[in-house]
Amino acid sequence: MLLTIDAGNTNITLGVWENDTLRFRARLATERRLTADQLAMQLFDAFRLNGVDPAACTDAVIACVVAELSHAITAAARKLTGRDPLVVAPGVKTGLNIKIDDPAQLAADLIATGVGAKSLYPLPCLVIDLGTATKITVLAADGSLVGGIITAGLMMSMEALSAETSLLPRVALHAPPRLIGSNTVDCIQAGLVLGAAAMLDGLLERMEAELGQPAFTVATGGFAHAVIPHCKRAMTHSEDLALLGLRRIYAKNRSG
């Protein structure tokens, strides 16, 4: 079995594959001060909690955007599998032609979602990742990754709003009953969640205009379920896009 790890700033998402079947998915909170031993214990616990023998996992592939955790999570995967994991970094074969100013700057999670989207969906494709940051990457008609946008994510926006004001509270990140709120909580939820949906609709429309043709749209990330239902634009929701992309990257580098 193969362990795929997408380590982000808010969550570490695990996916365990048996051939083409995802045996289980788990989310761990990202804690930057954890040691390799602590992370390894969390990995072992995730396997046992989902009824899978950790000893059956023979290799791992990792996309990590948290520099402080990179060494520890690599060592933890090594403890679990008994071999060095494949880490998505410059020099790893992805099958993705990255046409940005400096391809080495492209984050590993965006590479993973880009590979996943290219392998599964029509092109051109707009890939939305609603996580700690909100990101859209653009796959052109020939499958090359040509750029995108990055802005603050829902949680980051809410934390900033609460921290920089004396009276505005932290709220649950789901849409209120109406856009025009009649109380403080509803107003904040409308601004954050429905505001994010309206922003995506506007950005995607402008991206298509710049591409000069319609594009398929897929969304992933921890906040996708909260935002995507409120977008006017039709799009596909893929919870496991990064994990699928990591499995594809592993196959290109260690098949056989």
C-alpha positions as CSV (number, residue, x, y, z in Angstrom):
1,M,0.0,0.0,0.0
2,L,1.0,3.6,-0.7
3,L,0.8,6.5,1.8
4,T,0.1,9.9,0.2
5,I,0.7,12.9,2.4
6,D,-0.4,16.5,1.6
7,A,1.0,18.6,4.4
8,G,-0.5,22.1,4.5
9,N,-0.5,25.0,6.9
10,T,-3.7,24.1,8.6
11,N,-4.1,20.3,8.0
12,I,-2.0,17.3,7.1
13,T,-4.2,15.1,4.8
14,L,-3.3,11.4,4.6
15,G,-4.5,9.0,1.9
16,V,-3.7,5.3,1.9
17,W,-4.0,3.6,-1.5
18,E,-4.2,-0.1,-2.3
19,N,-3.6,-0.1,-6.0
20,D,-6.2,2.3,-7.4
21,T,-8.5,2.1,-4.3
22,L,-8.3,4.8,-1.6
23,R,-8.5,2.6,1.6
24,F,-8.9,5.6,3.9
25,R,-8.4,9.3,4.2
26,A,-7.5,11.1,7.5
27,R,-6.8,14.7,8.5
28,L,-4.3,15.8,11.2
29,A,-4.0,19.3,12.6
30,T,-0.7,20.9,11.4
31,E,1.5,21.5,14.5
32,R,4.9,22.9,13.5
33,R,6.8,21.8,16.7
34,L,6.0,18.1,16.4
35,T,8.9,15.7,16.3
36,A,9.3,12.9,13.8
37,D,8.5,10.4,16.6
38,Q,5.3,12.2,17.5
39,L,4.2,12.4,13.8
40,A,5.0,8.7,13.3
41,M,2.8,7.9,16.3
42,Q,0.0,9.9,14.7
43,L,0.5,8.1,11.4
44,F,0.4,4.7,13.1
45,D,-2.8,5.7,15.0
46,A,-4.5,6.8,11.8
47,F,-3.9,3.4,10.3
48,R,-5.2,1.5,13.3
49,L,-8.2,3.8,13.7
50,N,-9.2,2.9,10.1
51,G,-8.6,-0.8,10.5
52,V,-5.5,-1.0,8.3
53,D,-2.3,-2.7,9.3
54,P,0.6,-0.1,9.2
55,A,3.0,-2.8,8.3
56,A,1.2,-3.2,5.0
57,C,2.3,0.3,3.9
58,T,5.5,-0.1,1.9
59,D,6.1,3.4,0.5
60,A,5.1,7.1,0.7
61,V,4.9,10.2,-1.3
62,I,4.8,13.7,0.3
63,A,3.9,17.2,-0.7
64,C,4.8,19.6,2.1
65,V,4.5,23.4,2.1
66,V,5.4,23.8,5.8
67,A,9.2,24.2,5.9
68,E,9.4,23.6,9.7
69,L,7.7,20.2,9.3
70,S,9.5,18.9,6.2
71,H,12.3,17.0,7.9
72,A,10.0,15.6,10.6
73,I,7.3,14.4,8.3
74,T,9.8,12.8,6.0
75,A,11.4,10.9,8.9
76,A,8.0,9.9,10.2
77,A,7.1,8.3,6.9
78,R,10.4,6.6,6.8
79,K,9.7,5.1,10.2
80,L,6.3,3.8,9.0
81,T,7.4,2.3,5.6
82,G,11.0,1.4,6.2
83,R,12.3,3.4,3.2
84,D,12.9,7.0,2.1
85,P,9.6,8.6,0.9
86,L,9.3,10.4,-2.4
87,V,9.1,14.1,-1.7
88,V,7.7,16.4,-4.4
89,A,10.4,18.9,-5.2
90,P,12.4,20.2,-8.2
91,G,13.8,17.2,-10.1
92,V,10.9,14.9,-9.4
93,K,9.0,13.8,-12.6
94,T,5.5,15.1,-12.6
95,G,4.4,15.1,-16.3
96,L,3.4,18.7,-15.8
97,N,4.9,21.4,-18.0
98,I,5.2,24.3,-15.6
99,K,5.3,27.6,-17.6
100,I,5.7,30.2,-14.9
101,D,8.6,32.6,-14.4
102,D,10.4,30.3,-12.0
103,P,9.0,26.7,-12.0
104,A,11.0,25.9,-8.8
105,Q,8.7,28.4,-6.9
106,L,5.6,26.4,-7.5
107,A,4.4,24.9,-4.3
108,A,4.2,21.1,-4.0
109,D,0.5,21.1,-3.2
110,L,-0.3,23.0,-6.4
111,I,1.9,20.6,-8.4
112,A,-0.1,17.7,-6.9
113,T,-3.5,19.2,-7.6
114,G,-2.4,20.2,-11.1
115,V,-1.3,16.7,-11.9
116,G,-4.5,15.3,-10.5
117,A,-6.7,17.7,-12.5
118,K,-4.7,17.1,-15.7
119,S,-5.2,13.4,-15.4
120,L,-8.9,13.5,-14.7
121,Y,-10.6,16.4,-16.3
122,P,-11.0,18.2,-19.6
123,L,-8.6,21.0,-20.6
124,P,-8.2,23.9,-20.2
125,C,-8.9,23.6,-16.5
126,L,-9.1,26.0,-13.6
127,V,-8.1,24.3,-10.4
128,I,-9.4,26.0,-7.2
129,D,-7.8,25.1,-3.8
130,L,-9.7,26.5,-0.9
131,G,-7.4,25.9,2.0
132,T,-5.4,28.1,4.3
133,A,-4.9,30.3,1.3
134,T,-7.4,30.4,-1.7
135,K,-5.5,29.5,-4.8
136,I,-6.5,29.1,-8.5
137,T,-4.1,27.5,-10.9
138,V,-4.6,27.5,-14.6
139,L,-4.0,24.5,-16.9
140,A,-4.0,25.5,-20.5
141,A,-5.5,23.6,-23.4
142,D,-2.1,21.7,-23.9
143,G,-2.0,20.7,-20.2
144,S,0.7,23.1,-19.2
145,L,0.4,25.0,-16.0
146,V,0.6,28.7,-17.0
147,G,-0.1,30.6,-13.7
148,G,-2.8,31.5,-11.3
149,I,-3.8,33.6,-8.3
150,I,-3.3,33.4,-4.5
151,T,-5.3,35.3,-1.9
152,A,-6.1,34.9,1.8
153,G,-8.3,31.9,2.7
154,L,-11.5,31.9,4.8
155,M,-9.9,31.1,8.1
156,M,-7.1,33.6,7.6
157,S,-9.6,36.3,6.7
158,M,-11.7,35.6,9.7
159,E,-8.7,35.6,12.1
160,A,-7.5,38.9,10.7
161,L,-11.0,40.4,10.9
162,S,-11.4,39.3,14.6
163,A,-7.8,40.2,15.6
164,E,-7.8,43.7,14.1
165,T,-11.2,44.8,15.5
166,S,-12.4,45.0,19.1
167,L,-16.0,44.0,18.6
168,L,-16.1,41.4,15.8
169,P,-16.2,37.8,16.9
170,R,-14.9,34.6,15.3
171,V,-17.7,32.8,13.6
172,A,-18.5,29.4,12.1
173,L,-17.5,29.3,8.5
174,H,-20.8,28.5,6.8
175,A,-23.2,30.6,4.8
176,P,-26.0,32.6,6.6
177,P,-29.7,32.3,5.6
178,R,-29.5,35.5,3.6
179,L,-26.9,37.7,2.0
180,I,-28.1,40.8,3.7
181,G,-27.4,40.0,7.3
182,S,-29.5,41.3,10.2
183,N,-27.0,40.6,13.0
184,T,-23.2,40.7,13.4
185,V,-22.6,36.9,12.9
186,D,-24.7,36.7,9.8
187,C,-23.0,39.8,8.4
188,I,-19.6,38.3,8.9
189,Q,-20.6,34.9,7.5
190,A,-22.1,36.6,4.4
191,G,-18.9,38.6,3.9
192,L,-16.6,35.7,4.3
193,V,-18.4,32.7,2.7
194,L,-20.7,34.4,0.1
195,G,-18.0,37.0,-0.5
196,A,-15.5,34.2,-1.4
197,A,-18.1,32.6,-3.7
198,A,-18.7,35.9,-5.5
199,M,-14.9,36.5,-5.8
200,L,-14.4,33.1,-7.3
201,D,-17.2,33.7,-9.9
202,G,-15.6,36.9,-10.9
203,L,-12.1,35.7,-11.0
204,L,-13.0,32.6,-13.0
205,E,-14.9,34.6,-15.6
206,R,-11.9,36.9,-16.0
207,M,-9.5,34.0,-16.3
208,E,-11.6,32.5,-19.1
209,A,-11.6,35.8,-20.9
210,E,-7.8,35.9,-20.6
211,L,-7.6,32.4,-21.9
212,G,-9.9,33.2,-24.7
213,Q,-12.0,30.0,-24.3
214,P,-14.2,28.2,-21.8
215,A,-12.5,26.1,-19.1
216,F,-13.5,23.2,-17.0
217,T,-13.5,24.0,-13.3
218,V,-12.7,21.8,-10.3
219,A,-12.5,22.7,-6.6
220,T,-10.7,21.1,-3.7
221,G,-9.5,22.0,-0.2
222,G,-10.9,22.0,3.3
223,F,-13.3,25.0,2.7
224,A,-14.6,23.9,-0.7
225,H,-17.7,22.3,0.8
226,A,-18.6,25.7,2.4
227,V,-18.1,27.9,-0.6
228,I,-18.7,26.0,-3.8
229,P,-22.5,25.5,-3.3
230,H,-22.9,29.2,-3.3
231,C,-21.0,29.9,-6.5
232,K,-23.1,30.7,-9.6
233,R,-20.6,28.9,-11.8
234,A,-20.9,25.1,-12.2
235,M,-17.9,23.2,-11.0
236,T,-16.8,19.8,-9.8
237,H,-15.8,19.2,-6.2
238,S,-12.9,16.7,-5.8
239,E,-12.0,16.2,-2.1
240,D,-9.0,13.9,-2.9
241,L,-7.5,15.8,-5.9
242,A,-4.1,16.4,-4.2
243,L,-3.9,12.7,-3.1
244,L,-4.8,11.5,-6.6
245,G,-2.1,13.7,-8.0
246,L,0.5,12.4,-5.5
247,R,-0.4,8.8,-6.5
248,R,0.2,9.8,-10.2
249,I,3.5,11.4,-9.4
250,Y,4.6,8.3,-7.4
251,A,3.7,6.1,-10.4
252,K,5.9,8.3,-12.7
253,N,8.9,8.0,-10.4
254,R,8.8,4.6,-8.8
255,S,6.5,2.4,-10.9
256,G,7.9,-1.1,-10.7
